[in-house]
């Protein structure tokens, strides 16, 4: 009985370590790209492994039926973490301009900035989201984005040259 218990615990630990490896990701790294420029500084979603469970630099979801889409990611900088979030409620289309509705969002956050962390896209005229490719076979979506954001303290920023190619 003691050997069976030891074997069970060993197998459980082995399974835990195997699932924690970032190398086991099902998609290639070229399908996990989220980049943007703010204040002349280029950022790429990335993270440092934290403990056994690793980390996830970005998140993306796309619904083929209704066209809802979100992509988000973060990275560490010398001043703290920065985070980008884009959410389209529905009707995302390939190779067309996207009309933003009241439930669509584009945000940029500087977590080290304590008073007014979230910069929301100002209005539709100051936001660009263009989907250049949707590969439903490999479940990959690619596109570009830009927006001007404002926070509650009335500080503005400009997110430029945004690019993503992510699996969904």
DOKEFI-389931 format. One record per atom (N, C-alpha, C): x, y, z; residue in one letter. Coordinates in steps of 0.02 Angstrom, whole numbers, plus 50000, padded with zeros to 5 digits. Atoms other than C-alpha are relative to their C-alpha. Layout:
<atoms>
+-------+-------+-------+---------+
:     X :     Y :     Z : residuo :
+-------+-------+-------+---------+
:     X :     Y :     Z :       A :
...
+-------+-------+-------+---------+
</atoms>
This chain:
<atoms>
+-------+-------+-------+---------+
:     X :     Y :     Z : residuo :
+-------+-------+-------+---------+
: 50041 : 49940 : 50000 :       X :
: 50000 : 50000 : 50000 :       X :
: 50043 : 50063 : 50000 :       X :
: 49955 : 49943 : 49996 :       X :
: 50144 : 50118 : 50042 :       X :
: 50031 : 50015 : 49932 :       X :
: 49971 : 49990 : 50066 :       X :
: 50224 : 50091 : 49870 :       X :
: 49949 : 50030 : 49952 :       X :
: 50053 : 49973 : 50043 :       X :
: 50058 : 50126 : 49784 :       X :
: 49989 : 50074 : 50015 :       X :
: 50007 : 49930 : 49981 :       X :
: 50042 : 50289 : 49881 :       X :
: 50059 : 50042 : 49974 :       X :
: 49941 : 49965 : 50025 :       X :
: 50220 : 50340 : 49836 :       X :
: 49997 : 50008 : 49925 :       X :
: 50007 : 49997 : 50073 :       X :
: 50189 : 50299 : 49653 :       X :
: 49948 : 50051 : 49980 :       X :
: 50053 : 49952 : 50015 :       X :
: 50028 : 50400 : 49653 :       X :
: 50024 : 50071 : 50010 :       X :
: 49975 : 49933 : 49987 :       X :
: 50112 : 50551 : 49731 :       X :
: 50052 : 50019 : 49948 :       X :
: 49950 : 49986 : 50051 :       X :
: 50258 : 50538 : 49609 :       X :
: 49968 : 50017 : 49933 :       X :
: 50035 : 49986 : 50063 :       X :
: 50141 : 50531 : 49460 :       X :
: 49964 : 50068 : 50002 :       X :
: 50034 : 49936 : 49993 :       X :
: 50042 : 50679 : 49525 :       X :
: 50050 : 50058 : 49993 :       X :
: 49949 : 49948 : 50006 :       X :
: 50201 : 50783 : 49545 :       X :
: 50027 : 50004 : 49929 :       X :
: 49976 : 50000 : 50069 :       X :
: 50262 : 50731 : 49372 :       X :
: 49950 : 50035 : 49955 :       X :
: 50051 : 49966 : 50041 :       X :
: 50097 : 50786 : 49294 :       X :
: 49999 : 50075 : 50013 :       X :
: 49999 : 49929 : 49983 :       X :
: 50106 : 50952 : 49387 :       X :
: 50059 : 50035 : 49966 :       X :
: 49942 : 49970 : 50032 :       X :
: 50282 : 50987 : 49323 :       X :
: 49992 : 50002 : 49924 :       X :
: 50009 : 50001 : 50073 :       X :
: 50235 : 50938 : 49145 :       X :
: 49952 : 50054 : 49977 :       X :
: 50047 : 49948 : 50020 :       X :
: 50088 : 51058 : 49140 :       X :
: 50026 : 50069 : 50013 :       X :
: 49973 : 49934 : 49985 :       X :
: 50193 : 51201 : 49209 :       X :
: 50050 : 50024 : 49949 :       X :
: 49949 : 49981 : 50048 :       X :
: 50315 : 51203 : 49064 :       X :
: 49971 : 50044 : 49945 :       X :
: 50022 : 49957 : 50054 :       X :
: 50294 : 51349 : 48944 :       X :
: 50013 : 49969 : 49932 :       X :
: 49984 : 50031 : 50063 :       X :
: 50372 : 51241 : 48808 :       X :
: 49944 : 49955 : 49975 :       X :
: 50056 : 50044 : 50019 :       X :
: 50214 : 51135 : 48808 :       X :
: 49942 : 50039 : 49970 :       X :
: 50054 : 49961 : 50029 :       X :
: 50110 : 51277 : 48736 :       X :
: 49981 : 49970 : 49933 :       X :
: 50020 : 50033 : 50061 :       X :
: 50006 : 51208 : 48592 :       X :
: 50012 : 50041 : 49936 :       X :
: 49990 : 49959 : 50060 :       X :
: 50037 : 51354 : 48473 :       X :
: 50072 : 50026 : 49998 :       X :
: 49932 : 49972 : 50006 :       X :
: 50201 : 51420 : 48405 :       X :
: 50003 : 50071 : 50028 :       X :
: 49992 : 49933 : 49972 :       X :
: 50272 : 51581 : 48479 :       X :
: 49978 : 50054 : 49952 :       X :
: 50021 : 49948 : 50047 :       X :
: 50234 : 51676 : 48318 :       X :
: 49925 : 50011 : 50001 :       X :
: 50072 : 49990 : 49991 :       X :
: 50049 : 51655 : 48363 :       X :
: 49984 : 50028 : 50068 :       X :
: 50009 : 49971 : 49933 :       X :
: 50074 : 51740 : 48531 :       X :
: 50035 : 50068 : 50002 :       X :
: 49966 : 49935 : 50005 :       X :
: 50124 : 51918 : 48483 :       X :
: 49949 : 50056 : 50013 :       X :
: 50038 : 49939 : 49986 :       X :
: 50052 : 52080 : 48555 :       X :
: 50051 : 50054 : 50015 :       X :
: 49950 : 49947 : 49994 :       X :
: 50156 : 52238 : 48533 :       X :
: 49966 : 50068 : 49991 :       X :
: 50025 : 49932 : 50009 :       X :
: 50127 : 52426 : 48546 :       X :
: 50055 : 50049 : 50020 :       X :
: 49954 : 49946 : 49982 :       X :
: 50219 : 52592 : 48563 :       X :
: 49961 : 50053 : 50038 :       X :
: 50030 : 49945 : 49962 :       X :
: 50178 : 52723 : 48694 :       X :
: 50058 : 50045 : 50024 :       X :
: 49948 : 49951 : 49981 :       X :
: 50279 : 52882 : 48727 :       X :
: 50067 : 49982 : 49970 :       X :
: 49939 : 50017 : 50035 :       X :
: 50408 : 52823 : 48600 :       X :
: 50034 : 49936 : 50022 :       X :
: 49970 : 50062 : 49974 :       X :
: 50442 : 52661 : 48695 :       X :
: 49959 : 49940 : 49976 :       X :
: 50033 : 50060 : 50026 :       X :
: 50403 : 52492 : 48615 :       X :
: 49991 : 49950 : 50055 :       X :
: 50015 : 50051 : 49951 :       X :
: 50319 : 52361 : 48723 :       X :
: 49976 : 49937 : 49965 :       X :
: 50023 : 50064 : 50025 :       X :
: 50287 : 52177 : 48692 :       X :
: 49975 : 49960 : 50059 :       X :
: 50028 : 50039 : 49945 :       X :
: 50173 : 52071 : 48801 :       X :
: 50048 : 49943 : 50016 :       X :
: 49955 : 50052 : 49978 :       X :
: 50286 : 51958 : 48902 :       X :
: 49993 : 49994 : 50076 :       X :
: 50003 : 50008 : 49927 :       X :
: 50302 : 51890 : 49077 :       X :
: 50059 : 49957 : 50023 :       X :
: 49949 : 50041 : 49970 :       X :
: 50424 : 51809 : 49194 :       X :
: 49965 : 49943 : 50036 :       X :
: 50029 : 50058 : 49966 :       X :
: 50389 : 51635 : 49259 :       X :
: 49996 : 50014 : 50075 :       X :
: 50010 : 49992 : 49929 :       X :
: 50317 : 51640 : 49434 :       X :
: 49981 : 49933 : 50030 :       X :
: 50014 : 50064 : 49969 :       X :
: 50331 : 51475 : 49528 :       X :
: 49993 : 49944 : 49950 :       X :
: 50008 : 50059 : 50042 :       X :
: 50282 : 51308 : 49456 :       X :
: 49950 : 50010 : 49943 :       X :
: 50055 : 49995 : 50048 :       X :
: 50130 : 51367 : 49360 :       X :
: 50015 : 50045 : 49941 :       X :
: 49983 : 49959 : 50057 :       X :
: 50221 : 51483 : 49240 :       X :
: 49960 : 50064 : 49999 :       X :
: 50038 : 49939 : 50006 :       X :
: 50132 : 51636 : 49173 :       X :
: 49972 : 50004 : 49929 :       X :
: 50029 : 49989 : 50066 :       X :
: 50028 : 51695 : 49027 :       X :
: 50009 : 50074 : 49983 :       X :
: 49986 : 49931 : 50019 :       X :
: 50085 : 51852 : 48937 :       X :
: 49940 : 50034 : 49968 :       X :
: 50057 : 49970 : 50033 :       X :
: 49926 : 51877 : 48839 :       X :
: 49941 : 49953 : 49998 :       X :
: 50062 : 50037 : 50004 :       X :
: 49747 : 51822 : 48819 :       X :
: 49963 : 50023 : 49938 :       X :
: 50038 : 49982 : 50059 :       X :
: 49642 : 51818 : 48661 :       X :
: 49941 : 49953 : 49991 :       X :
: 50059 : 50039 : 50014 :       X :
: 49467 : 51759 : 48619 :       X :
: 49965 : 50030 : 49939 :       X :
: 50038 : 49977 : 50058 :       X :
: 49369 : 51769 : 48457 :       X :
: 49943 : 49951 : 49988 :       X :
: 50059 : 50042 : 50013 :       X :
: 49192 : 51703 : 48426 :       X :
: 49984 : 50004 : 49926 :       X :
: 50013 : 50002 : 50072 :       X :
: 49171 : 51650 : 48245 :       X :
: 49927 : 50014 : 49983 :       X :
: 50071 : 49992 : 50014 :       X :
: 48981 : 51657 : 48259 :       X :
: 49976 : 50072 : 50003 :       X :
: 50026 : 49932 : 49993 :       X :
: 48950 : 51834 : 48322 :       X :
: 50053 : 50054 : 49991 :       X :
: 49947 : 49952 : 50012 :       X :
: 49119 : 51917 : 48291 :       X :
: 50024 : 50037 : 50062 :       X :
: 49973 : 49968 : 49940 :       X :
: 49156 : 51961 : 48473 :       X :
: 50074 : 49982 : 50006 :       X :
: 49928 : 50008 : 49998 :       X :
: 49341 : 51981 : 48508 :       X :
: 50030 : 50038 : 50058 :       X :
: 49961 : 49962 : 49952 :       X :
: 49459 : 52027 : 48647 :       X :
: 50072 : 49975 : 49999 :       X :
: 49929 : 50015 : 49994 :       X :
: 49647 : 52032 : 48664 :       X :
: 50028 : 50045 : 50055 :       X :
: 49970 : 49961 : 49946 :       X :
: 49747 : 52087 : 48815 :       X :
: 50068 : 49971 : 50016 :       X :
: 49934 : 50023 : 49981 :       X :
: 49924 : 52077 : 48877 :       X :
: 50036 : 50053 : 50041 :       X :
: 49962 : 49954 : 49957 :       X :
: 50051 : 52153 : 48993 :       X :
: 50074 : 49985 : 49996 :       X :
: 49928 : 50009 : 49995 :       X :
: 50236 : 52175 : 49019 :       X :
: 50027 : 50041 : 50058 :       X :
: 49967 : 49962 : 49946 :       X :
: 50353 : 52235 : 49155 :       X :
: 50046 : 50052 : 49969 :       X :
: 49953 : 49947 : 50019 :       X :
: 50446 : 52399 : 49135 :       X :
: 50040 : 50020 : 50061 :       X :
: 49961 : 49976 : 49943 :       X :
: 50572 : 52489 : 49245 :       X :
: 49956 : 50035 : 50051 :       X :
: 50044 : 49964 : 49955 :       X :
: 50429 : 52591 : 49319 :       X :
: 49942 : 49957 : 50026 :       X :
: 50055 : 50044 : 49979 :       X :
: 50307 : 52444 : 49341 :       X :
: 49969 : 49966 : 49940 :       X :
: 50035 : 50036 : 50053 :       X :
: 50184 : 52343 : 49238 :       X :
: 49959 : 50048 : 49956 :       X :
: 50045 : 49966 : 50045 :       X :
: 50093 : 52410 : 49085 :       X :
: 49955 : 49947 : 49968 :       X :
: 50051 : 50048 : 50021 :       X :
: 49936 : 52328 : 49016 :       X :
: 49958 : 50030 : 49945 :       X :
: 50043 : 49978 : 50055 :       X :
: 49835 : 52340 : 48855 :       X :
: 49941 : 49954 : 49996 :       X :
: 50061 : 50040 : 50003 :       X :
: 49655 : 52280 : 48833 :       X :
: 49956 : 50028 : 49944 :       X :
: 50045 : 49982 : 50055 :       X :
: 49544 : 52282 : 48677 :       X :
: 49942 : 49951 : 50001 :       X :
: 50059 : 50043 : 49998 :       X :
: 49366 : 52216 : 48678 :       X :
: 49949 : 50026 : 49949 :       X :
: 50052 : 49984 : 50049 :       X :
: 49242 : 52214 : 48533 :       X :
: 49941 : 49954 : 50015 :       X :
: 50059 : 50038 : 49979 :       X :
: 49067 : 52159 : 48584 :       X :
: 49975 : 49953 : 49946 :       X :
: 50023 : 50043 : 50056 :       X :
: 49017 : 52092 : 48411 :       X :
: 50014 : 50034 : 49934 :       X :
: 49996 : 49975 : 50069 :       X :
: 49025 : 52113 : 48222 :       X :
: 50070 : 50018 : 49977 :       X :
: 49932 : 49991 : 50025 :       X :
: 49214 : 52106 : 48201 :       X :
: 50004 : 49970 : 49929 :       X :
: 49997 : 50022 : 50069 :       X :
: 49248 : 52092 : 48014 :       X :
: 50071 : 50006 : 49974 :       X :
: 49935 : 50002 : 50031 :       X :
: 49400 : 52054 : 47909 :       X :
: 50007 : 50055 : 49948 :       X :
: 49982 : 49949 : 50051 :       X :
: 49482 : 52195 : 47806 :       X :
: 49948 : 50056 : 49995 :       X :
: 50048 : 49945 : 49999 :       X :
: 49352 : 52325 : 47858 :       X :
: 50012 : 50043 : 50061 :       X :
: 49997 : 49957 : 49941 :       X :
: 49349 : 52474 : 47973 :       X :
: 49948 : 49976 : 50050 :       X :
: 50044 : 50024 : 49948 :       X :
: 49268 : 52432 : 48138 :       X :
: 49966 : 50059 : 50033 :       X :
: 50038 : 49949 : 49965 :       X :
: 49129 : 52540 : 48206 :       X :
: 49995 : 49980 : 50073 :       X :
: 50001 : 50014 : 49929 :       X :
: 49145 : 52551 : 48394 :       X :
: 49932 : 50016 : 50029 :       X :
: 50064 : 49989 : 49967 :       X :
: 48987 : 52533 : 48496 :       X :
: 50010 : 50016 : 50073 :       X :
: 49995 : 49981 : 49930 :       X :
: 48946 : 52576 : 48675 :       X :
: 50029 : 49945 : 50044 :       X :
: 49973 : 50055 : 49961 :       X :
: 49004 : 52404 : 48735 :       X :
: 50071 : 49980 : 49979 :       X :
: 49933 : 50014 : 50025 :       X :
: 49173 : 52408 : 48646 :       X :
: 50050 : 50044 : 50039 :       X :
: 49952 : 49965 : 49958 :       X :
: 49330 : 52458 : 48742 :       X :
: 50071 : 49992 : 49974 :       X :
: 49928 : 50003 : 50009 :       X :
: 49513 : 52499 : 48717 :       X :
: 50030 : 50037 : 50060 :       X :
: 49970 : 49972 : 49940 :       X :
: 49617 : 52529 : 48874 :       X :
: 50075 : 49991 : 50000 :       X :
: 49929 : 50007 : 49984 :       X :
: 49796 : 52557 : 48925 :       X :
: 50007 : 50016 : 50073 :       X :
: 49993 : 49988 : 49929 :       X :
: 49848 : 52545 : 49106 :       X :
: 50074 : 50000 : 50019 :       X :
: 49934 : 49999 : 49968 :       X :
: 50006 : 52593 : 49200 :       X :
: 49988 : 49986 : 50073 :       X :
: 50017 : 50019 : 49932 :       X :
: 49992 : 52499 : 49363 :       X :
: 50040 : 50037 : 50052 :       X :
: 49961 : 49963 : 49952 :       X :
: 50128 : 52603 : 49445 :       X :
: 49974 : 50071 : 50009 :       X :
: 50028 : 49932 : 49998 :       X :
: 50028 : 52763 : 49415 :       X :
: 49939 : 49998 : 50046 :       X :
: 50049 : 50015 : 49948 :       X :
: 49925 : 52767 : 49574 :       X :
: 49935 : 50040 : 49995 :       X :
: 50061 : 49960 : 50000 :       X :
: 49799 : 52907 : 49544 :       X :
: 49952 : 49984 : 49944 :       X :
: 50042 : 50008 : 50059 :       X :
: 49734 : 52877 : 49370 :       X :
: 50030 : 49946 : 49955 :       X :
: 49965 : 50055 : 50033 :       X :
: 49786 : 52706 : 49310 :       X :
: 49976 : 49986 : 49929 :       X :
: 50028 : 50023 : 50064 :       X :
: 49669 : 52672 : 49163 :       X :
: 49991 : 50058 : 49951 :       X :
: 50010 : 49952 : 50055 :       X :
: 49678 : 52769 : 48999 :       X :
: 49952 : 49966 : 49951 :       X :
: 50050 : 50027 : 50046 :       X :
: 49521 : 52736 : 48897 :       X :
: 50003 : 50037 : 49934 :       X :
: 50002 : 49967 : 50066 :       X :
: 49510 : 52770 : 48710 :       X :
: 49948 : 50056 : 50002 :       X :
: 50040 : 49940 : 49993 :       X :
: 49437 : 52944 : 48693 :       X :
: 49934 : 49994 : 49962 :       X :
: 50062 : 50008 : 50038 :       X :
: 49312 : 52919 : 48552 :       X :
: 50016 : 49961 : 49936 :       X :
: 49993 : 50041 : 50059 :       X :
: 49284 : 52825 : 48390 :       X :
: 50050 : 50029 : 49950 :       X :
: 49955 : 49969 : 50048 :       X :
: 49383 : 52950 : 48287 :       X :
: 50073 : 49990 : 50019 :       X :
: 49931 : 50009 : 49977 :       X :
: 49538 : 52918 : 48393 :       X :
: 50019 : 49927 : 50011 :       X :
: 49985 : 50071 : 49993 :       X :
: 49532 : 52728 : 48384 :       X :
: 50003 : 49967 : 49931 :       X :
: 49994 : 50039 : 50061 :       X :
: 49589 : 52612 : 48247 :       X :
: 50010 : 49927 : 50019 :       X :
: 49990 : 50072 : 49993 :       X :
: 49568 : 52424 : 48245 :       X :
: 49985 : 49970 : 49932 :       X :
: 50005 : 50029 : 50067 :       X :
: 49597 : 52332 : 48082 :       X :
: 50022 : 49927 : 50004 :       X :
: 49984 : 50071 : 49999 :       X :
: 49591 : 52143 : 48066 :       X :
: 50023 : 49981 : 49929 :       X :
: 49971 : 50015 : 50066 :       X :
: 49705 : 52087 : 47924 :       X :
: 49994 : 49926 : 49982 :       X :
: 50005 : 50071 : 50016 :       X :
: 49686 : 51897 : 47939 :       X :
: 49964 : 49963 : 50056 :       X :
: 50032 : 50046 : 49954 :       X :
: 49573 : 51770 : 48022 :       X :
: 50008 : 49931 : 49970 :       X :
: 49987 : 50068 : 50022 :       X :
: 49633 : 51591 : 48002 :       X :
: 49959 : 49954 : 50046 :       X :
: 50044 : 50041 : 49958 :       X :
: 49488 : 51484 : 48066 :       X :
: 50025 : 49928 : 50006 :       X :
: 49972 : 50068 : 49996 :       X :
: 49582 : 51321 : 48030 :       X :
: 50049 : 49995 : 50058 :       X :
: 49950 : 50000 : 49946 :       X :
: 49730 : 51361 : 48143 :       X :
: 49979 : 50042 : 50060 :       X :
: 50027 : 49958 : 49947 :       X :
: 49624 : 51479 : 48250 :       X :
: 50048 : 50056 : 50020 :       X :
: 49954 : 49944 : 49991 :       X :
: 49738 : 51630 : 48228 :       X :
: 49968 : 50063 : 49972 :       X :
: 50025 : 49935 : 50024 :       X :
: 49687 : 51813 : 48212 :       X :
: 50057 : 50050 : 50003 :       X :
: 49945 : 49952 : 50005 :       X :
: 49802 : 51954 : 48159 :       X :
: 49971 : 50069 : 49984 :       X :
: 50024 : 49933 : 50014 :       X :
: 49778 : 52142 : 48158 :       X :
: 50044 : 50054 : 50029 :       X :
: 49964 : 49940 : 49980 :       X :
: 49833 : 52318 : 48198 :       X :
: 49954 : 50045 : 50040 :       X :
: 50041 : 49954 : 49960 :       X :
: 49774 : 52451 : 48322 :       X :
: 50040 : 50061 : 50019 :       X :
: 49973 : 49938 : 49973 :       X :
: 49803 : 52629 : 48379 :       X :
: 49942 : 50034 : 50036 :       X :
: 50051 : 49958 : 49968 :       X :
: 49711 : 52743 : 48498 :       X :
: 50032 : 50052 : 50044 :       X :
: 49980 : 49949 : 49953 :       X :
: 49724 : 52900 : 48600 :       X :
: 49958 : 49989 : 50062 :       X :
: 50035 : 50014 : 49939 :       X :
: 49679 : 52873 : 48782 :       X :
: 50002 : 50059 : 50049 :       X :
: 50004 : 49948 : 49948 :       X :
: 49628 : 52985 : 48926 :       X :
: 49980 : 49966 : 50065 :       X :
: 50018 : 50028 : 49935 :       X :
: 49617 : 52949 : 49112 :       X :
: 49958 : 50050 : 50040 :       X :
: 50042 : 49956 : 49958 :       X :
: 49515 : 53024 : 49255 :       X :
: 50034 : 50064 : 50020 :       X :
: 49962 : 49938 : 49985 :       X :
: 49653 : 53152 : 49287 :       X :
: 50009 : 50044 : 49938 :       X :
: 49997 : 49964 : 50064 :       X :
: 49635 : 53211 : 49105 :       X :
: 50069 : 49998 : 49968 :       X :
: 49936 : 50012 : 50034 :       X :
: 49810 : 53149 : 49058 :       X :
: 49985 : 49959 : 49937 :       X :
: 50011 : 50037 : 50062 :       X :
: 49817 : 53088 : 48878 :       X :
: 50064 : 49963 : 49980 :       X :
: 49945 : 50037 : 50028 :       X :
: 49927 : 52959 : 48793 :       X :
: 49980 : 49979 : 49929 :       X :
: 50012 : 50025 : 50068 :       X :
: 49944 : 52894 : 48615 :       X :
: 50032 : 49932 : 49994 :       X :
: 49977 : 50068 : 50014 :       X :
: 49958 : 52708 : 48581 :       X :
: 50007 : 49995 : 49924 :       X :
: 49988 : 50002 : 50072 :       X :
: 50038 : 52685 : 48410 :       X :
: 50030 : 49933 : 49980 :       X :
: 49969 : 50059 : 50029 :       X :
: 50096 : 52543 : 48297 :       X :
: 49983 : 49936 : 50037 :       X :
: 50021 : 50061 : 49967 :       X :
: 49996 : 52413 : 48391 :       X :
: 49991 : 49943 : 49951 :       X :
: 50003 : 50059 : 50044 :       X :
: 50006 : 52239 : 48316 :       X :
: 49987 : 49938 : 50043 :       X :
: 50009 : 50065 : 49967 :       X :
: 49943 : 52067 : 48367 :       X :
: 49992 : 49945 : 49949 :       X :
: 50012 : 50062 : 50037 :       X :
: 49946 : 51892 : 48297 :       X :
: 49995 : 49946 : 50054 :       X :
: 50013 : 50043 : 49943 :       X :
: 49866 : 51775 : 48423 :       X :
: 49955 : 49942 : 49982 :       X :
: 50045 : 50056 : 50007 :       X :
: 49784 : 51607 : 48434 :       X :
: 49939 : 50012 : 50045 :       X :
: 50061 : 49991 : 49960 :       X :
: 49604 : 51604 : 48496 :       X :
: 49966 : 49934 : 50014 :       X :
+-------+-------+-------+---------+
</atoms>
